[in-house]
């Protein structure tokens, strides 16, 4: 496969592979965070909804923190962490390739 239009045709495949990995890792992190947000109870019980604003927000924040750090979301948190490691690592590799060798097109 030849890319005559590109300045550095040997970089086309690695840069494209890095872009695909970046997109997939971002999508993985987005889906994991969305699964946590969608399964979280933001409102609480009806008794809690009748409290004054400051008490209601304090209860909500403590409940959200307890739910987010619960074992129920452990796999989603781990997926977000690994996705972030892959995302930033791939971004660094892609930046290094582009800085050292130049842009492929």
CNS distance restraints for C-alpha pairs under 8 A (distance, minus, plus):
assign (resid   2 and name CA) (resid   9 and name CA) 7.29 0.50 0.50
assign (resid   3 and name CA) (resid   9 and name CA) 5.61 0.50 0.50
assign (resid   4 and name CA) (resid   9 and name CA) 7.19 0.50 0.50
assign (resid   5 and name CA) (resid 105 and name CA) 6.96 0.50 0.50
assign (resid   6 and name CA) (resid  12 and name CA) 7.97 0.50 0.50
assign (resid   6 and name CA) (resid 104 and name CA) 5.66 0.50 0.50
assign (resid   6 and name CA) (resid 105 and name CA) 4.17 0.50 0.50
assign (resid   7 and name CA) (resid 103 and name CA) 7.52 0.50 0.50
assign (resid   7 and name CA) (resid 104 and name CA) 5.59 0.50 0.50
assign (resid   7 and name CA) (resid 105 and name CA) 5.21 0.50 0.50
assign (resid   8 and name CA) (resid  12 and name CA) 7.30 0.50 0.50
assign (resid   8 and name CA) (resid 102 and name CA) 7.48 0.50 0.50
assign (resid   8 and name CA) (resid 103 and name CA) 6.99 0.50 0.50
assign (resid   8 and name CA) (resid 104 and name CA) 4.48 0.50 0.50
assign (resid   8 and name CA) (resid 105 and name CA) 6.58 0.50 0.50
assign (resid   9 and name CA) (resid 104 and name CA) 5.89 0.50 0.50
assign (resid   9 and name CA) (resid 105 and name CA) 7.55 0.50 0.50
assign (resid  10 and name CA) (resid 104 and name CA) 7.60 0.50 0.50
assign (resid  11 and name CA) (resid  15 and name CA) 6.06 0.50 0.50
assign (resid  11 and name CA) (resid 103 and name CA) 7.81 0.50 0.50
assign (resid  11 and name CA) (resid 104 and name CA) 5.42 0.50 0.50
assign (resid  12 and name CA) (resid  16 and name CA) 6.03 0.50 0.50
assign (resid  12 and name CA) (resid 104 and name CA) 5.59 0.50 0.50
assign (resid  12 and name CA) (resid 105 and name CA) 7.88 0.50 0.50
assign (resid  13 and name CA) (resid  17 and name CA) 6.05 0.50 0.50
assign (resid  14 and name CA) (resid  18 and name CA) 6.14 0.50 0.50
assign (resid  15 and name CA) (resid  19 and name CA) 6.18 0.50 0.50
assign (resid  15 and name CA) (resid  94 and name CA) 6.34 0.50 0.50
assign (resid  15 and name CA) (resid  97 and name CA) 7.80 0.50 0.50
assign (resid  15 and name CA) (resid 104 and name CA) 7.86 0.50 0.50
assign (resid  16 and name CA) (resid  20 and name CA) 6.25 0.50 0.50
assign (resid  17 and name CA) (resid  21 and name CA) 6.25 0.50 0.50
assign (resid  18 and name CA) (resid  22 and name CA) 6.07 0.50 0.50
assign (resid  18 and name CA) (resid  90 and name CA) 6.08 0.50 0.50
assign (resid  18 and name CA) (resid  91 and name CA) 7.45 0.50 0.50
assign (resid  18 and name CA) (resid  93 and name CA) 7.86 0.50 0.50
assign (resid  18 and name CA) (resid  94 and name CA) 6.19 0.50 0.50
assign (resid  19 and name CA) (resid  23 and name CA) 6.22 0.50 0.50
assign (resid  20 and name CA) (resid  24 and name CA) 6.17 0.50 0.50
assign (resid  21 and name CA) (resid  25 and name CA) 6.00 0.50 0.50
assign (resid  21 and name CA) (resid  87 and name CA) 7.46 0.50 0.50
assign (resid  21 and name CA) (resid  90 and name CA) 7.14 0.50 0.50
assign (resid  22 and name CA) (resid  26 and name CA) 6.12 0.50 0.50
assign (resid  22 and name CA) (resid  86 and name CA) 7.79 0.50 0.50
assign (resid  22 and name CA) (resid  87 and name CA) 5.43 0.50 0.50
assign (resid  22 and name CA) (resid  90 and name CA) 6.52 0.50 0.50
assign (resid  22 and name CA) (resid  91 and name CA) 6.98 0.50 0.50
assign (resid  23 and name CA) (resid  27 and name CA) 6.13 0.50 0.50
assign (resid  24 and name CA) (resid  28 and name CA) 6.12 0.50 0.50
assign (resid  25 and name CA) (resid  29 and name CA) 6.23 0.50 0.50
assign (resid  25 and name CA) (resid  83 and name CA) 5.06 0.50 0.50
assign (resid  25 and name CA) (resid  84 and name CA) 7.26 0.50 0.50
assign (resid  25 and name CA) (resid  86 and name CA) 6.60 0.50 0.50
assign (resid  25 and name CA) (resid  87 and name CA) 5.67 0.50 0.50
assign (resid  26 and name CA) (resid  30 and name CA) 6.08 0.50 0.50
assign (resid  26 and name CA) (resid  83 and name CA) 6.90 0.50 0.50
assign (resid  26 and name CA) (resid  84 and name CA) 7.76 0.50 0.50
assign (resid  26 and name CA) (resid  87 and name CA) 6.76 0.50 0.50
assign (resid  27 and name CA) (resid  31 and name CA) 6.09 0.50 0.50
assign (resid  28 and name CA) (resid  32 and name CA) 6.19 0.50 0.50
assign (resid  28 and name CA) (resid  79 and name CA) 7.41 0.50 0.50
assign (resid  28 and name CA) (resid  80 and name CA) 7.31 0.50 0.50
assign (resid  28 and name CA) (resid  83 and name CA) 6.48 0.50 0.50
assign (resid  29 and name CA) (resid  33 and name CA) 6.12 0.50 0.50
assign (resid  29 and name CA) (resid  79 and name CA) 6.79 0.50 0.50
assign (resid  29 and name CA) (resid  80 and name CA) 4.80 0.50 0.50
assign (resid  29 and name CA) (resid  83 and name CA) 5.66 0.50 0.50
assign (resid  29 and name CA) (resid  84 and name CA) 7.18 0.50 0.50
assign (resid  30 and name CA) (resid  34 and name CA) 6.00 0.50 0.50
assign (resid  31 and name CA) (resid  35 and name CA) 6.10 0.50 0.50
assign (resid  32 and name CA) (resid  36 and name CA) 6.46 0.50 0.50
assign (resid  32 and name CA) (resid  76 and name CA) 5.18 0.50 0.50
assign (resid  32 and name CA) (resid  77 and name CA) 7.44 0.50 0.50
assign (resid  32 and name CA) (resid  79 and name CA) 6.74 0.50 0.50
assign (resid  32 and name CA) (resid  80 and name CA) 6.32 0.50 0.50
assign (resid  33 and name CA) (resid  37 and name CA) 6.22 0.50 0.50
assign (resid  33 and name CA) (resid  76 and name CA) 7.11 0.50 0.50
assign (resid  33 and name CA) (resid  77 and name CA) 7.92 0.50 0.50
assign (resid  33 and name CA) (resid  80 and name CA) 7.16 0.50 0.50
assign (resid  34 and name CA) (resid  38 and name CA) 5.92 0.50 0.50
assign (resid  35 and name CA) (resid  39 and name CA) 6.17 0.50 0.50
assign (resid  35 and name CA) (resid  76 and name CA) 7.66 0.50 0.50
assign (resid  36 and name CA) (resid  40 and name CA) 6.26 0.50 0.50
assign (resid  36 and name CA) (resid  68 and name CA) 7.51 0.50 0.50
assign (resid  36 and name CA) (resid  73 and name CA) 6.74 0.50 0.50
assign (resid  36 and name CA) (resid  76 and name CA) 7.13 0.50 0.50
assign (resid  40 and name CA) (resid  64 and name CA) 7.29 0.50 0.50
assign (resid  40 and name CA) (resid  67 and name CA) 7.28 0.50 0.50
assign (resid  41 and name CA) (resid  64 and name CA) 7.70 0.50 0.50
assign (resid  42 and name CA) (resid  60 and name CA) 6.69 0.50 0.50
assign (resid  42 and name CA) (resid  64 and name CA) 7.33 0.50 0.50
assign (resid  43 and name CA) (resid  49 and name CA) 7.03 0.50 0.50
assign (resid  43 and name CA) (resid  60 and name CA) 7.26 0.50 0.50
assign (resid  44 and name CA) (resid  48 and name CA) 6.21 0.50 0.50
assign (resid  44 and name CA) (resid  49 and name CA) 7.01 0.50 0.50
assign (resid  44 and name CA) (resid  60 and name CA) 7.29 0.50 0.50
assign (resid  45 and name CA) (resid  49 and name CA) 6.53 0.50 0.50
assign (resid  46 and name CA) (resid  50 and name CA) 6.72 0.50 0.50
assign (resid  47 and name CA) (resid  51 and name CA) 7.10 0.50 0.50
assign (resid  48 and name CA) (resid  56 and name CA) 6.26 0.50 0.50
assign (resid  48 and name CA) (resid  59 and name CA) 7.85 0.50 0.50
assign (resid  49 and name CA) (resid  56 and name CA) 6.64 0.50 0.50
assign (resid  51 and name CA) (resid  55 and name CA) 6.24 0.50 0.50
assign (resid  51 and name CA) (resid  56 and name CA) 5.67 0.50 0.50
assign (resid  52 and name CA) (resid  56 and name CA) 6.07 0.50 0.50
assign (resid  53 and name CA) (resid  57 and name CA) 6.14 0.50 0.50
assign (resid  54 and name CA) (resid  58 and name CA) 6.15 0.50 0.50
assign (resid  55 and name CA) (resid  59 and name CA) 6.10 0.50 0.50
assign (resid  56 and name CA) (resid  60 and name CA) 6.05 0.50 0.50
assign (resid  57 and name CA) (resid  61 and name CA) 5.99 0.50 0.50
assign (resid  58 and name CA) (resid  62 and name CA) 6.21 0.50 0.50
assign (resid  59 and name CA) (resid  63 and name CA) 6.03 0.50 0.50
assign (resid  60 and name CA) (resid  64 and name CA) 6.01 0.50 0.50
assign (resid  61 and name CA) (resid  65 and name CA) 6.08 0.50 0.50
assign (resid  62 and name CA) (resid  66 and name CA) 6.11 0.50 0.50
assign (resid  63 and name CA) (resid  67 and name CA) 6.06 0.50 0.50
assign (resid  64 and name CA) (resid  68 and name CA) 5.94 0.50 0.50
assign (resid  65 and name CA) (resid  69 and name CA) 6.19 0.50 0.50
assign (resid  66 and name CA) (resid  70 and name CA) 6.05 0.50 0.50
assign (resid  67 and name CA) (resid  72 and name CA) 7.74 0.50 0.50
assign (resid  67 and name CA) (resid  73 and name CA) 7.80 0.50 0.50
assign (resid  68 and name CA) (resid  73 and name CA) 6.36 0.50 0.50
assign (resid  69 and name CA) (resid  73 and name CA) 7.05 0.50 0.50
assign (resid  69 and name CA) (resid  74 and name CA) 7.43 0.50 0.50
assign (resid  70 and name CA) (resid  74 and name CA) 6.89 0.50 0.50
assign (resid  73 and name CA) (resid  77 and name CA) 6.14 0.50 0.50
assign (resid  74 and name CA) (resid  78 and name CA) 6.13 0.50 0.50
assign (resid  75 and name CA) (resid  79 and name CA) 6.10 0.50 0.50
assign (resid  76 and name CA) (resid  80 and name CA) 6.18 0.50 0.50
assign (resid  77 and name CA) (resid  81 and name CA) 6.21 0.50 0.50
assign (resid  78 and name CA) (resid  82 and name CA) 6.18 0.50 0.50
assign (resid  79 and name CA) (resid  83 and name CA) 5.87 0.50 0.50
assign (resid  80 and name CA) (resid  84 and name CA) 6.07 0.50 0.50
assign (resid  81 and name CA) (resid  85 and name CA) 6.31 0.50 0.50
assign (resid  82 and name CA) (resid  86 and name CA) 6.16 0.50 0.50
assign (resid  83 and name CA) (resid  87 and name CA) 5.91 0.50 0.50
assign (resid  84 and name CA) (resid  88 and name CA) 6.05 0.50 0.50
assign (resid  85 and name CA) (resid  89 and name CA) 5.90 0.50 0.50
assign (resid  86 and name CA) (resid  90 and name CA) 5.87 0.50 0.50
assign (resid  87 and name CA) (resid  91 and name CA) 6.03 0.50 0.50
assign (resid  88 and name CA) (resid  92 and name CA) 6.04 0.50 0.50
assign (resid  89 and name CA) (resid  93 and name CA) 6.28 0.50 0.50
assign (resid  90 and name CA) (resid  94 and name CA) 6.03 0.50 0.50
assign (resid  91 and name CA) (resid  95 and name CA) 6.02 0.50 0.50
assign (resid  92 and name CA) (resid  96 and name CA) 6.04 0.50 0.50
assign (resid  93 and name CA) (resid  97 and name CA) 6.17 0.50 0.50
assign (resid  94 and name CA) (resid  98 and name CA) 6.18 0.50 0.50
assign (resid  95 and name CA) (resid  99 and name CA) 5.94 0.50 0.50
assign (resid  96 and name CA) (resid 100 and name CA) 5.92 0.50 0.50
assign (resid  97 and name CA) (resid 101 and name CA) 5.67 0.50 0.50
assign (resid  97 and name CA) (resid 102 and name CA) 7.09 0.50 0.50
assign (resid  98 and name CA) (resid 102 and name CA) 4.60 0.50 0.50
assign (resid  98 and name CA) (resid 103 and name CA) 5.31 0.50 0.50
assign (resid  98 and name CA) (resid 104 and name CA) 7.95 0.50 0.50
assign (resid  99 and name CA) (resid 103 and name CA) 7.91 0.50 0.50
